[in-house]
Amino acid sequence: MILGGEDDREECPALVPSLFPLMPPTLYFSTANEKVELLPAEQRRLLKWKMSTVTPNIVKHTIARSHFKATKKSYDWVGCWGHHMKSPGFKAIGEHQK
């Protein structure tokens, strides 16, 4: 419970450095009792998650805590949790989409 509008949870970094040389950092997905720092606005606007009818609530809550915006567009996302993709779907996804 947050009293007086204050949030005393420790803020976790939004990006976690890679353990491997020359590899980019990864996004940090927090737990329910953590909060994640905000990335700059130009980076946050890229954080879009494609929702489906089978996206579990725990995934929905986790991506919301990590500052993702939900989208239903079939092309404008970086992550998706859904049914298995058929072959044409794999051909259409971008290198950055997971």
Long-range contacts (C-beta under 8 A, 24 or more apart in sequence): 7-35, 9-33, 9-34, 9-35, 10-34, 10-35, 11-35, 11-36, 11-37, 12-36, 12-37, 13-37, 14-38, 14-39, 14-66, 14-67, 15-39, 27-66, 28-66, 29-62, 29-63, 29-65, 29-66, 30-62, 30-65, 30-66, 32-61, 32-65, 34-65, 35-65, 36-65, 36-66, 36-67, 38-67, 39-67, 46-78, 47-78, 48-73, 48-76, 48-77, 48-78, 49-77, 49-78, 49-79, 49-80, 49-81, 50-74, 50-77, 50-79, 50-80, 50-82, 52-80, 52-81, 52-82, 52-83, 53-82, 54-81, 54-82, 54-83, 55-81, 55-82, 56-81
